[in-house]
Amino acid sequence: MARGNKKGHRRFGLVRELPSGRYQASYLGPTGKRHNAPETFARKSDAEQWLTLVEAQMIRGDWIDPELAKVKLVDYTAKWIKERPGLRPRTVELYERLLRLHIAPHFGEVSVGDVRTSAVRSWRMLLLDEGVSESVTAKAYRLLRAVFMTAVKEDEMIQRNPCRIKGAGDEHPEERPALTLAQVFRLADLVGSRPVANLRKLPSGEYRVRYTAPNGARCPIADVFPSHEAAERAVWELLQAGRVKDDHDDRYRALVLLAALTGLRWGEAIALRRCDLDTTACTVRVTRQYLELDNSALEIGPPKSRAGRRTVPFPRSILPAILDHLESFTDDAPEALVFTSPKGMVYRRGNFRRGSRWAQAAEAVGVPGLHFHDLRHTGNTIAAGSGASLRDLMARMGQDSPRAAMIYQHETSTAGQAIAAAIDAQIKAVVQRDDPDDEGPAGALVPVA
C-alpha cells in the first residue's frame, strides 16, 4: 500500500511512496483539484524539490494549470488558424495546408504540453530528409512557433515555447532575375505573339512543322523534331528572325510595361479599373487586389498591407501604350477592369501564361523561367537605381513593416514623381541607343517630352 507523508509533515503538497519504491508528488491547485507530477521520482528528496518549485510558481503567480496543455496540438493549431484575426484567405489556405501536410502527420496525437524542443528539432530534420523544401519547412516551423507563442503569452497553457531552434524559420530563396529596361520592352513586344504554324505529330512520336511566312506562303521545315517543345522553339526562332507571320494579340503589352515599371503585384495589376488610372498625372491608384485561391475561386480584397493602398507614378514614356490599351481593350465605364482576358474575364495566372505565350517570350529575351512577380522585382530594382531613399521606395512598393506602418501610407508624392522621371530618362536613353533615328512605328514605344 502506498504511504503518504504524515499530517502536518509538509506545508504544501503530498509525497507518496509507491509499491514500486518510487515516489509520487501531488498538490492541490487553486480550484481544489489535485494535480499529480507528470512523472514519478526515484528519491523522495527529488519529489519534494519538485513540489517546492511548484509552490514557488504559485507564489510568484507563474503557475499554469497542466490540464490546459492536454489539448492535442493539431486541434489547438486548427483553432488558432480559425480564430487568428486579420489572416488573409491565401494565408489561411497556406496555414491549413502546412498543418495538414507537415504538422498533423508528425504531431497528430501529441498534446501541446508534451512537445519538447528535441521533438521539434527532429520533426524539422525529418521534413528536410523527406524532401520538403527548405522554404516550406521554414514556413511550417514559423507557423508552429507562432502557435506556441500564443499558447505561452496569451492562453498561458505552457511556460516556454519549444520552438527555439536558431535560424529554423529563416528562408533563403534563390535570387530572382531583374530585367534590364531593354529586356522589359522586348518582353512587352513579344508577349501575345502567335506564330502561324502547324505542328503535326508523326507516328514515330516526332513532330513536323509547316509555317506561314509574312507574305502568306506556306513553308515546311525540313527537319523533324523529337518533341512538341522542340518544334515550338524552332518556330519561335523563325518568328524572331522575321520569317513567320505573327498573329499578334497586343492586349498583354501594357500590362507587362505597367507592372515592370511600377512594381505592382499581379493581383493589384489585374484588379485595376479605368478610374484607377490618371493619364494626365501618369499615376495608378492601388486600392484592391484579386486573390486566386487553391480551389480556383477568385476573391477581391484590399492590398496586402495598409501601405499597399497607394498611388504610384509611372513613366510618361509608357503613356502611349496605356492609352492604346484603354482604347482597344478596356470598356468605357469608370469601373471597367483595365486588363482582361480575350473573353473579357478576370485574368487567372494560368490563362495569362498560356494566352500571352509567357514562357516562350521569357526564353526569347534570355530569361527562361521568368515569373510575372519578377517584374515587380525588376521595377523595384530600376526604381532603386534612380537614387530614391528607402522610405520612398517602400512607399512606392507598398511595403509595410511593424516599425514603419504609419510612415509608408503615402499616396503620390514629389519623391514618387522623381522616381518615375528618373526611370523615364533611362527609358529614353535605351530607346535612343537602340535606334536614334527611329520616330516610333505604330504600337512601339514613343518617348514623350
C-alpha positions in Angstrom: 0.0 0.0 0.0 1.3 3.4 -0.9 2.2 5.6 2.1 1.8 9.4 2.2 3.6 11.9 4.4 2.1 12.4 7.8 -0.4 15.1 8.6 1.4 18.4 9.1 4.7 17.0 7.8 4.5 19.2 4.6 3.1 22.6 4.3 2.4 22.2 0.6 1.7 19.1 -1.5 1.9 15.4 -0.8 4.6 12.8 -1.4 3.7 9.1 -1.6 5.9 6.1 -1.8 4.5 3.7 -4.4 4.7 -0.1 -4.3 7.4 0.2 -6.9 9.6 2.1 -4.5 9.4 5.3 -6.5 7.8 8.5 -5.2 4.8 10.4 -6.5 4.3 14.1 -5.8 0.9 15.8 -6.0 -0.7 19.1 -4.8 -4.0 20.9 -4.7 -4.4 23.7 -7.3 -6.3 27.0 -6.7 -9.6 25.3 -7.6 -9.1 22.5 -5.1 -8.3 19.9 -7.8 -5.4 17.6 -7.2 -2.6 17.6 -9.8 0.0 14.8 -10.0 3.6 15.4 -11.1 4.0 14.3 -14.8 6.4 11.6 -13.7 7.5 9.7 -10.6 10.8 10.2 -8.8 13.5 7.8 -7.7 14.1 9.7 -4.5 11.8 11.4 -2.0 14.0 14.5 -2.0 13.5 14.9 -5.7 9.7 14.7 -5.3 9.9 17.3 -2.5 12.1 19.6 -4.6 9.6 19.4 -7.5 6.8 20.5 -5.1 9.0 23.3 -3.8 9.3 24.6 -7.4 5.6 24.4 -8.0 4.8 26.2 -4.8 7.3 29.0 -5.8 5.4 29.3 -9.1 2.1 29.7 -7.3 3.6 32.4 -5.0 5.0 34.3 -8.0 1.8 34.0 -10.0 3.6 31.9 -12.7 1.7 28.7 -12.1 0.0 27.2 -15.1 -2.8 24.6 -14.9 -1.3 21.5 -16.5 -4.8 20.4 -17.6 -4.9 23.3 -20.1 -1.9 21.9 -22.1 -3.5 18.5 -22.6 -5.3 19.6 -25.7 -3.9 18.0 -28.9 -1.6 20.2 -30.8 -3.4 19.6 -34.1 -6.7 20.7 -32.6 -5.2 23.7 -31.0 -3.5 24.8 -34.2 -6.7 24.4 -36.2 -8.5 26.5 -33.7 -5.6 29.0 -33.7 -5.9 29.4 -37.5 -9.7 29.8 -37.3 -9.6 32.4 -34.6 -6.5 34.4 -35.7 -7.6 37.9 -36.5 -6.7 39.5 -39.8 -5.5 36.5 -41.7 -6.0 36.8 -45.5 -7.7 34.0 -47.4 -4.4 32.9 -49.1 -2.7 32.9 -45.7 -5.4 30.7 -44.2 -5.0 28.3 -47.1 -1.3 28.2 -46.6 -1.6 27.6 -42.9 -4.2 24.9 -43.3 -2.0 23.2 -45.9 1.0 23.3 -43.7 -1.0 21.8 -40.8 -2.5 19.1 -42.9 0.7 18.0 -44.8 3.6 18.7 -42.5 2.4 19.2 -38.9 -0.5 16.8 -38.3 1.3 13.7 -39.7 4.0 14.1 -37.0 2.2 15.6 -34.0 -1.3 14.3 -34.6 -1.8 12.7 -31.1 0.6 14.8 -29.2 -0.7 17.3 -26.7 0.5 20.9 -26.5 2.2 20.4 -23.2 4.1 17.3 -24.3 6.0 18.9 -27.2 9.7 19.4 -26.4 12.4 21.3 -28.3 14.1 18.0 -29.2 10.9 16.8 -30.8 10.6 20.0 -32.8 14.3 19.6 -33.9 13.7 16.0 -35.0 10.5 17.0 -36.8 12.2 19.7 -38.8 15.1 17.4 -39.9 12.6 14.7 -40.8 10.8 17.1 -43.2 14.0 18.0 -44.9 15.0 14.4 -45.1 11.7 13.6 -46.7 12.4 16.1 -49.5 10.3 19.0 -48.2 11.9 22.2 -49.4 13.8 24.5 -47.1 11.3 27.2 -47.8 8.2 25.2 -46.9 10.0 23.7 -43.9 10.7 27.2 -42.6 7.1 28.3 -43.2 5.9 25.2 -41.2 8.3 26.0 -38.4 7.2 29.6 -38.2 3.6 28.6 -38.0 4.3 26.2 -35.2 6.4 28.8 -33.4 3.6 31.3 -33.7 1.0 28.8 -32.3 3.2 28.0 -29.3 3.8 31.7 -28.7 0.1 32.1 -28.4 0.0 29.2 -26.0 2.7 30.8 -23.9 1.8 34.5 -24.0 -2.0 34.7 -24.5 -3.5 31.4 -23.4 -0.9 30.7 -20.6 -1.0 27.0 -21.3 2.7 26.3 -21.2 5.7 28.2 -19.7 8.1 28.1 -22.6 8.0 27.9 -26.4 9.6 24.7 -27.6 10.4 26.3 -31.0 13.8 27.7 -30.0 15.9 26.5 -32.9 18.1 29.4 -34.2 17.6 30.1 -37.8 15.0 27.4 -38.4 12.4 29.9 -39.5 14.7 31.7 -41.9 14.2 31.4 -45.7 16.9 31.8 -48.2 15.2 31.9 -51.6 17.2 31.9 -54.7 17.9 35.2 -56.2 15.2 36.1 -58.8 16.2 37.8 -62.1 15.8 41.5 -62.6 15.4 42.5 -66.3 17.1 45.4 -67.9 14.9 48.1 -69.4 15.8 46.8 -72.9 14.6 43.3 -71.8 11.4 44.8 -70.4 10.4 46.4 -73.6 11.5 43.3 -75.7 9.3 41.1 -73.4 6.4 43.5 -73.8 6.7 43.3 -77.5 6.9 39.5 -77.6 4.1 38.6 -75.2 1.0 37.9 -77.2 2.9 36.7 -80.2 1.1 34.0 -82.1 3.3 32.5 -84.9 1.1 31.0 -87.6 2.3 27.4 -87.9 1.1 23.8 -87.8 2.9 21.3 -85.6 1.9 17.7 -86.7 2.8 14.7 -84.6 4.1 11.8 -86.7 3.5 8.0 -85.9 7.1 7.9 -84.7 6.3 10.5 -82.0 8.3 13.2 -83.7 6.9 16.4 -85.0 6.9 18.0 -88.4 6.4 21.8 -88.8 4.8 23.9 -91.5 4.6 27.7 -91.0 3.1 30.7 -92.8 5.6 33.3 -94.0 4.8 37.0 -93.7 3.9 37.1 -97.4 1.4 34.3 -96.9 3.4 31.5 -98.4 3.2 28.1 -96.6 6.7 26.8 -95.8 7.8 23.4 -94.4 10.7 22.9 -92.1 12.8 20.0 -93.5 13.9 18.8 -90.0 11.7 16.7 -87.8 11.7 17.4 -84.0 11.8 15.0 -81.1 9.2 16.8 -79.0 6.4 19.4 -79.3 8.5 21.8 -77.2 11.5 21.5 -79.6 9.2 22.1 -82.6 7.6 25.1 -80.9 11.1 26.5 -80.1 12.2 26.3 -83.7 9.1 28.2 -84.8 9.8 30.9 -82.2 13.4 31.3 -83.5 12.0 31.8 -87.0 9.5 34.3 -85.7 12.2 36.4 -84.1 14.1 36.2 -87.4 11.0 37.7 -89.1 10.3 34.6 -91.2 7.0 33.6 -89.7 3.7 35.5 -89.8 2.7 36.8 -86.4 -1.0 36.9 -85.5 -0.1 39.2 -82.5 -2.5 39.9 -79.6 -1.5 43.4 -78.2 -3.6 43.2 -75.1 -0.7 42.0 -73.0 1.8 44.7 -73.8 0.6 47.5 -71.5 0.2 45.1 -68.6 3.8 44.0 -68.8 5.1 47.6 -69.1 3.0 48.9 -66.2 3.8 46.0 -63.9 7.5 46.2 -64.6 7.8 50.0 -64.2 5.6 50.5 -61.2 6.3 47.3 -59.2 2.7 46.4 -58.9 1.9 42.9 -57.7 0.0 40.5 -60.0 -3.3 40.7 -58.0 -3.1 44.5 -57.8 -2.5 44.9 -61.6 -5.3 42.7 -62.7 -7.7 44.4 -60.3 -7.1 47.9 -61.7 -10.1 49.8 -63.1 -10.3 52.6 -65.6 -11.0 55.0 -62.8 -7.7 54.0 -61.1 -5.6 55.3 -63.9 -4.9 59.0 -64.2 -3.5 59.5 -67.6 -2.9 63.2 -67.1 -0.8 62.9 -63.9 0.6 59.5 -65.1 -0.3 57.7 -61.9 -2.0 54.5 -60.9 -4.1 54.2 -57.8 -3.9 50.8 -55.9 -6.9 50.2 -53.6 -7.6 46.5 -54.1 -6.3 43.2 -55.4 -7.6 39.8 -56.7 -6.7 36.6 -54.9 -6.8 33.3 -56.6 -7.4 30.6 -54.0 -6.4 26.9 -54.1 -10.0 25.9 -55.1 -9.6 28.3 -58.1 -12.0 30.8 -56.7 -11.2 34.5 -57.2 -11.7 36.9 -54.3 -11.4 40.7 -54.4 -9.9 42.3 -51.4 -7.7 45.1 -50.1 -4.0 45.2 -50.9 -1.6 43.0 -49.0 -0.9 45.6 -46.3 -2.1 49.0 -45.2 0.9 50.6 -47.0 -0.4 48.7 -50.1 -3.0 51.4 -50.6 -1.0 53.8 -52.6 -0.8 55.9 -55.7 2.2 55.1 -57.9 3.5 57.4 -60.7 4.5 55.6 -63.9 7.0 56.9 -66.5 5.3 59.1 -69.1 7.2 57.2 -71.8 4.7 54.3 -71.5 1.6 56.5 -71.6 1.1 55.9 -75.3 1.0 52.1 -74.7 -1.5 52.6 -71.9 -3.7 54.9 -73.9 -3.7 52.5 -76.8 -4.7 49.7 -74.5 -7.5 51.7 -72.9 -8.9 52.5 -76.3 -8.6 49.0 -77.7 -9.3 46.6 -74.8 -11.0 48.4 -71.9 -14.7 49.3 -71.7 -15.6 52.9 -71.3 -17.2 52.5 -67.8 -15.1 54.0 -65.0 -15.4 50.7 -63.0 -14.3 48.6 -66.0 -11.3 46.4 -65.5 -8.3 47.7 -67.4 -6.8 44.3 -68.1 -9.0 41.4 -69.0 -8.7 38.1 -70.9 -9.8 37.9 -74.6 -13.2 36.8 -73.3 -13.5 39.9 -71.1 -12.9 37.9 -67.9 -10.6 38.5 -64.9 -7.2 37.1 -65.6 -6.0 33.9 -64.0 -2.3 33.2 -63.8 -2.5 30.0 -65.9 -4.7 31.5 -68.6 -2.5 34.6 -68.8 0.7 32.5 -69.2 -0.9 30.4 -71.9 -2.6 33.2 -73.8 0.4 35.5 -73.7 2.9 32.8 -74.6 4.8 33.9 -71.5 7.3 31.1 -71.3 8.3 31.4 -74.9 8.6 35.2 -74.7 10.7 35.0 -71.5 13.0 32.5 -73.1 13.3 34.7 -76.2 14.6 37.6 -74.1 17.1 35.4 -72.4 15.4 34.8 -69.0 13.9 31.3 -69.1 11.8 30.5 -66.0 10.8 34.2 -65.5 7.9 34.7 -63.2 5.4 37.5 -63.5 6.3 38.5 -60.0 9.9 39.1 -61.2 8.5 42.2 -63.0 7.9 43.6 -59.5 11.5 42.8 -58.6 12.6 44.5 -61.8 10.6 47.6 -61.2 11.9 47.9 -57.6 15.5 47.4 -58.8 15.1 50.1 -61.5 13.5 52.5 -59.1 16.3 51.9 -56.6 18.7 52.8 -59.4 17.1 56.3 -59.6 18.7 57.2 -56.2 15.4 57.1 -54.2 15.6 56.7 -50.5 14.5 53.5 -48.7 11.4 55.3 -47.4 10.3 56.5 -50.8 11.0 53.0 -52.3 8.9 51.4 -49.6 6.1 53.8 -50.3 6.2 53.1 -54.0 6.3 49.4 -53.4 3.5 49.3 -50.9 5.8 47.6 -48.4 4.8 47.6 -44.7 6.7 46.8 -41.5 5.7 46.9 -37.9 8.0 49.9 -37.1 7.1 51.9 -40.1 3.4 51.0 -40.7 2.3 54.6 -40.2 5.1 56.2 -42.3 4.6 54.4 -45.6 0.9 55.1 -46.2 1.6 57.9 -48.6 -0.2 58.2 -51.9 1.5 60.2 -54.6 4.5 62.4 -53.6 7.2 64.5 -55.1 9.7 61.8 -54.5 7.5 59.3 -56.3 7.3 61.6 -59.3 11.1 61.9 -59.2 11.4 58.2 -59.3 9.2 58.0 -62.4 11.0 60.8 -64.1 14.4 59.1 -63.5 13.0 55.9 -65.0 11.7 57.9 -67.9 15.2 59.2 -68.6 16.6 55.7 -68.5 13.9 54.5 -71.0 14.7 57.3 -73.4 18.4 56.5 -73.2 17.7 52.9 -74.1 15.4 53.8 -77.0 17.8 56.3 -78.4 20.7 53.9 -78.1 18.8 51.1 -79.9 17.6 53.3 -82.8 18.3 57.0 -82.5 16.7 57.8 -85.9 13.5 55.8 -85.3 10.5 58.1 -84.7 8.5 55.1 -83.4 6.2 52.9 -85.5 2.7 52.2 -84.5 2.4 50.2 -81.3 6.1 50.7 -80.4 7.4 52.9 -77.6 7.3 56.6 -78.4 9.0 58.7 -75.7 7.1 61.8 -74.9 8.8 65.0 -73.9 
